[in-house]
Amino acid sequence: MAALEQLCERDRAVLRSIFDPTATIADVADDGDDFPVDEPEPSTPEYEESKSYCLRGRRLAEAGKMDEALVMLNKAVESTPGRPEVYNDRAQLLRLILKDNEAMADLDRALELTQGKGSRARALALCQRGVLLRKRGSDDEARAAFAEAAKLGSSFAKKQVVEMNPYAALCNQMLSQVMRGEKEIKL
């Protein structure tokens, strides 16, 4: 795979959108997230090591070295199995390499670890879960995941909730028919 520097801007934007579900493909900066303030992570050697593994894993993935990135993210999970962020990061990579079932398992674990806590990690895991569920055609479950993430402050999730609203889709269909000058609106 090509290094990140060799990719066109659109491809880099796609990669960023995968690793940050709040980013848009158009790479439009969106500072609309309003996540709750997370409790500070412990500054133990294990947590510092885990953060380092995650950072190295993300950089390797951006450079197209997916197998090496997965090794780093696996090490991050081993270092701090109770840290939801590591499962979220690994799930992003697993989505990128089309291992959706494994990604879903990591997202389930991240959500389990954040149960009852409104956090950025929970919101991001819910967004990824919503994307995977939508890909599978489970729109009702996806809408529920996005709705919870939206309540936690994710602007991406808020957009998805609006986009998936069946009434909005019906209104868009009706407006399109009116704009085309169709005489009879089919519901």
C-alpha positions, 0 to 999 in steps of 0.5 A: 500500500502507498504511504500516506504522503503518496495518497491524494487528498480525498484518499487521506480524507477517507482514511481520516474518516475511518479513524475518526468517525466524526470526520467527514469525507470532504474533510470539513473541520467540524468542531461541533462535538460537545462531548462530556469531559472524561475523567483523566486516565491514570498515568501508570506505566501501563496506560502510557505504554498503551497510548504509545502503542495506539499512536504507533498503530495509527501511524502505521495504518496511515502508512498502509502497514496494516499488519504492523498496525494491528500488532501495535493495537493488539499490544495496546489492548494487552497493556490495558484491557480495561481501557475502552479507547484501545478497543475503539482504536483497534475496531477502526483498524479492523473496519479498515481491513474489512474485518467487521465482525471482529470490529463489532466485538471490539466495539461491544467491549468498548461499550461494555467498559463505558457502561453508564458513563457518558464519555467521548470513547462511548460516543465514538464507539457508538458511532462506529457501531452505527456505521457497521449496523447501517452497513448490515442493513440494521437501520433501527439498531443503527439509529438507536446507536447514533441517537445515544451518541448524539445525546453524548455530543457527537455532531456526526451522530446528530447528522446521521439521526437526521439523515436516517429519519424516515419522515425526512426521507419522505419529505425529501421524496415529496419535495423532489417530485414537486420540483420535477413537476409531477402531478401526483405524489406517490406515498 
